[in-house]
Structures are given as C-alpha cells and as structure tokens.
C-alpha cells in the first residue's frame, strides 16, 4: 500500500499544474503555452473531442455534491474527501483533467494548439496513473464509402466494448458532433482529424474510463444536394478500470485538493465547441 501511495505522489507531482494561495486553496495555472506551441508541430492533427458519462450511477449528482462540498467547506475539507471517496467516478474525472492540463492538450477549440501530439502525451499520463488497470489497448482498421455518415458513426460507436446498449445513443450523439466539428472548414475537400471520443462508465462498484480515438480521413464531394464521403479510420481502443480496493480515504486526500469543478465545466473542458459550425447534410439522412 505504501508503494502505491508513493507512486501516486510521483504521478501527481508530474501533472501538478496548480498553485496554492496564501489561504491554502488550489488554483489552476494557465495552460502550458510553451508546451502547446511546441506540440503544434508540422503533421499534428486537430483533435475534436467529446466526453460522455454513462452507466447506472447518478454521476451528475455525485459531482455536484463534491463541487458544493468544496465550495462550502474547502477544496481539502473532510466533507469534500468523503464526497469524492463515495463517488470514485468524480475522482476519475478530476484525474483526467489534471493529465489533460499538464500535457497542454486543449480539445475545446479547433485550429488552436489542441493537436494529436499533446493528446498522445495525455494518453500516456492516463495509462501511467497507478490506481487504474489497463484492460486493453488495441487497434482496429475500418473503411467505409457512403453518402450517409450515419453508417460511419454507427461503425465507430460499435467499437465501444462494455458500454450498455441504452447508452449507445450518447456515444453516437458525441460522434456526430465530432464529425460536424472536423468538417467545419468549408474550403477543405479532404481533412484528417483525430476523433477523441471518451467516456466514463459506472456499473455498481466498477468504474471504467474509455479512451477511444479514430484517426479519420474524410474526402468530400459536394454534388446535387448531398455529400459523398469516403472514409478510412484507424480506431485506437483503450479501456482503464479503477482499482476499487485502492480507492481509499488516504488516496483521496492526496488527490482532492488538486482541482474543483462542476460537472458541466469538466465536460465542456473536454468537448470541442460546435459554435460557428453547420450540421452535416449526410447526417440528416435518417436515424442511426
């Protein structure tokens, strides 16, 4: 157990992007601009991202309880510790945000310093977190040519292993948003982007983090009222599961003061905005 907590401390020090004020409260530092600029190297792709929360637990209510406890009693208070201890999904959310901020990955805006290089660094941070088990990490290559992108979206969504059927709609919705964001440049006839479709899934005492991405190249031919899409994509599937036995009060006390966000802030910080984009005609041709 001591070894785990030592590893946890090392991991946290590697992602600690917060500063503590004179009252002991933690505040996020500005995104590592130098890192982001360095990562914006030639060949890096846009990384439109969508985050989903699925499963059978009331994660929004749990996150709100943690948020309120941190606001009312303090980021490191006993009340906040108990709120996070009782809702491990909230811990996974905050851990992912620390890794994202530390690596300079900013998925919110397209044509910014968000790119595939920083996203790869984010994945490595998540894989090295000592309180999770790697269930699988594998690739799947797929090819489709269709005038209806719904078939493409369904093909990607079907690669999510372990997501309940009733939650597939959330995954499909997120993927549609990714496609809309990635194809939003009207002057682009061919675009390659890294779709980052992530999900936290809860099932009783099992807490899973799906980190799926699709390197997709879309070719677009605008014709008589429809868009023909020829698509190739390589799907990288990563699934992590929290080691529930290690989710202890001592571990939570180490993590708790690093960040405090509402669920909406967290989801929005991990999802690309659709502001200024237009719906894709080929996604309006039926229901997936």
C-alpha positions in Angstrom: 0.0 0.0 0.0 2.8 2.4 0.8 4.3 1.7 -2.6 1.1 2.6 -4.3 0.8 5.9 -2.4 4.4 6.7 -3.3 3.6 6.0 -7.0 0.5 8.2 -6.6 2.6 11.0 -5.2 5.1 10.8 -8.1 2.3 10.8 -10.7 0.6 13.8 -9.1 3.9 15.8 -9.0 4.3 15.1 -12.7 0.9 16.6 -13.5 0.6 19.3 -10.8 -0.3 22.4 -12.7 -1.8 24.2 -9.7 -0.6 26.9 -7.4 -1.6 27.3 -3.7 -2.6 30.8 -2.5 -1.8 32.2 1.0 -5.1 30.6 2.3 -4.1 27.2 1.1 -6.6 27.0 -1.7 -5.5 25.5 -5.0 -5.9 27.4 -8.3 -5.2 26.2 -11.8 -2.2 27.7 -13.5 -2.6 28.9 -17.1 -2.3 26.2 -19.7 1.3 25.4 -20.5 1.5 27.7 -23.5 5.1 26.8 -24.3 4.3 23.1 -24.3 1.3 23.7 -26.5 3.2 25.8 -29.0 6.0 23.1 -29.1 3.4 20.5 -29.7 1.9 22.4 -32.6 4.5 20.9 -34.9 4.1 20.1 -38.6 2.0 17.0 -39.0 -0.1 17.4 -35.9 -3.8 16.9 -36.4 -6.8 18.7 -35.0 -8.3 16.7 -32.1 -12.0 17.4 -31.8 -13.2 15.7 -28.6 -16.4 14.6 -26.9 -16.8 13.3 -23.3 -19.7 11.2 -22.3 -20.8 9.9 -18.8 -22.6 6.6 -19.0 -23.7 3.8 -16.6 -26.2 3.3 -13.8 -24.9 5.7 -11.2 -26.1 9.4 -10.7 -22.7 10.8 -11.6 -24.0 14.4 -12.2 -25.5 14.5 -8.7 -22.3 13.0 -7.3 -20.1 15.6 -9.0 -22.5 18.4 -7.9 -22.2 17.1 -4.2 -18.4 17.2 -4.5 -18.5 20.6 -6.1 -20.8 22.0 -3.4 -18.7 20.5 -0.6 -15.5 22.0 -2.0 -17.1 25.4 -2.4 -18.7 25.4 1.1 -16.1 23.7 3.2 -12.9 24.0 1.2 -11.1 22.0 -1.5 -9.3 19.8 1.0 -12.1 19.5 3.6 -13.2 16.3 5.3 -16.6 16.8 3.7 -15.1 17.0 0.2 -12.9 14.0 0.9 -16.0 11.9 1.8 -17.9 13.1 -1.2 -15.1 12.0 -3.6 -14.5 8.8 -1.6 -18.2 7.9 -2.0 -18.2 8.6 -5.7 -15.0 7.3 -7.4 -16.2 8.5 -10.8 -15.7 12.1 -9.7 -12.1 11.1 -8.9 -11.6 9.8 -12.4 -12.9 13.0 -13.8 -10.5 15.1 -11.9 -7.6 12.8 -12.7 -8.3 13.1 -16.4 -8.4 16.9 -16.1 -5.1 17.1 -14.4 -3.5 14.9 -17.1 -5.1 17.0 -19.8 -3.9 20.3 -18.4 -0.4 19.1 -17.7 0.2 17.9 -21.2 -1.2 21.0 -22.9 -4.0 19.2 -24.7 -6.8 21.6 -25.3 -9.6 19.9 -27.1 -12.1 22.7 -26.8 -11.3 24.7 -30.0 -10.3 23.6 -33.4 -7.4 25.4 -35.1 -5.9 26.0 -31.8 -2.9 24.4 -30.1 -5.0 21.3 -29.5 -3.4 18.5 -31.5 -2.5 14.9 -31.7 0.9 15.2 -30.2 -0.4 16.7 -27.0 -3.2 14.1 -27.0 -0.7 11.3 -27.2 1.0 12.7 -24.1 -2.4 12.9 -22.3 -3.0 9.2 -23.0 0.4 8.3 -21.6 -0.4 10.2 -18.4 -3.7 8.4 -18.0 -2.1 5.0 -18.7 0.6 5.7 -16.0 -1.9 6.6 -13.3 -1.2 4.0 -10.5 -4.8 3.4 -9.4 -6.1 2.0 -12.7 -5.7 -1.3 -14.5 -5.3 -1.4 -18.3 -7.9 -3.8 -19.6 -7.0 -3.5 -23.3 -5.3 -1.2 -25.8 -5.7 -2.3 -29.4 -6.2 -1.0 -32.9 -8.9 -1.7 -35.4 -8.8 -0.5 -39.1 -12.1 0.2 -40.9 -13.0 1.5 -44.3 -16.3 2.9 -45.5 -17.7 4.7 -48.5 -21.2 6.1 -48.2 -23.4 9.1 -48.9 -24.8 8.7 -45.3 -22.4 9.4 -42.5 -24.7 7.6 -40.1 -23.3 4.3 -41.1 -19.8 5.6 -40.3 -20.9 6.9 -36.9 -22.5 3.6 -36.1 -19.4 1.7 -37.1 -17.2 3.7 -34.7 -19.8 3.6 -31.9 -20.0 -0.2 -32.2 -16.3 -0.4 -31.3 -17.1 0.6 -27.7 -16.9 -2.6 -25.8 -18.7 -2.8 -22.5 -21.0 0.3 -22.9 -24.6 -0.7 -22.3 -26.9 -0.7 -25.3 -29.1 2.1 -23.7 -26.0 4.3 -23.5 -25.0 3.9 -27.2 -27.2 6.9 -28.1 -24.9 9.2 -26.1 -21.8 7.9 -27.9 -23.5 8.3 -31.3 -24.5 11.8 -30.5 -21.0 12.7 -29.4 -19.5 11.2 -32.6 -21.9 13.2 -34.7 -20.7 16.4 -33.0 -17.1 15.3 -33.7 -17.9 14.8 -37.4 -19.5 18.2 -37.5 -16.6 19.9 -35.8 -14.0 18.2 -38.0 -15.7 19.0 -41.3 -16.5 22.6 -40.4 -13.9 24.1 -42.7 -15.8 24.8 -45.9 -12.7 25.2 -48.0 -11.4 21.7 -47.1 -12.1 18.9 -49.6 -10.1 16.4 -47.6 -9.4 16.6 -43.9 -7.7 14.3 -41.4 -8.6 14.6 -37.7 -8.2 12.6 -34.5 -11.6 12.0 -33.1 -11.2 11.7 -29.3 -14.4 10.0 -28.1 -14.0 9.4 -24.3 -16.5 8.1 -21.8 -16.6 7.4 -18.1 -18.8 4.4 -17.4 -20.1 3.3 -14.0 -21.7 0.0 -13.1 -22.3 -0.7 -9.4 -18.7 -0.8 -8.0 -17.0 -0.8 -11.3 -15.5 2.4 -12.7 -14.3 2.4 -16.3 -12.6 5.0 -18.4 -12.9 4.5 -22.2 -10.2 6.5 -24.2 -11.1 5.8 -27.8 -9.9 7.7 -30.8 -10.2 7.4 -34.5 -7.7 8.8 -37.0 -10.1 9.6 -39.8 -9.6 10.9 -43.3 -12.7 12.3 -44.9 -13.0 13.1 -48.6 -15.9 15.2 -49.6 -17.5 15.7 -53.0 -20.3 18.2 -53.0 -22.9 17.4 -55.6 -26.6 17.7 -56.1 -27.8 18.2 -52.6 -25.8 15.5 -51.0 -22.3 14.9 -49.7 -20.4 11.7 -50.7 -18.0 10.6 -48.0 -15.1 8.2 -48.5 -13.7 7.4 -45.1 -10.8 5.4 -43.7 -10.1 5.3 -40.0 -7.9 3.5 -37.5 -9.5 3.2 -34.1 -7.3 3.0 -31.0 -9.3 1.4 -28.1 -8.1 1.9 -24.6 -10.1 0.8 -21.5 -9.0 1.6 -18.0 -10.7 0.3 -14.8 -10.2 1.9 -11.4 -8.6 -0.5 -8.8 -11.5 -0.1 -6.4 -9.7 -1.7 -3.4 -7.1 1.1 -3.7 -9.7 3.9 -3.7 -9.1 4.7 0.0 -9.5 7.8 2.1 -5.7 8.2 2.2 -5.5 8.1 -1.6 -8.4 10.6 -2.0 -6.8 13.0 0.4 -3.8 13.2 -1.9 -5.9 13.9 -5.0 -8.7 16.1 -3.6 -7.0 19.5 -3.4 -5.8 19.5 -7.0 -8.9 20.7 -8.7 -12.6 21.6 -8.1 -15.0 21.9 -11.0 -18.7 21.4 -11.7 -19.6 18.6 -14.0 -20.7 21.0 -16.7 -17.3 22.8 -16.5 -15.5 19.5 -16.7 -17.5 18.1 -19.7 -17.2 21.4 -21.5 -13.5 21.5 -20.9 -13.2 18.1 -22.6 -15.5 18.7 -25.5 -15.0 20.7 -28.7 -17.4 23.6 -29.2 -19.7 23.5 -32.2 -20.1 27.2 -32.2 -19.9 28.5 -35.8 -20.3 25.1 -37.4 -23.1 23.8 -39.5 -25.0 20.4 -39.4 -23.7 17.9 -41.9 -26.3 17.0 -44.6 -25.2 13.4 -44.8 -26.0 13.1 -41.0 -29.6 14.3 -41.6 -30.5 11.4 -43.9 -32.0 9.1 -41.4 -31.7 7.9 -37.9 -28.8 5.7 -36.8 
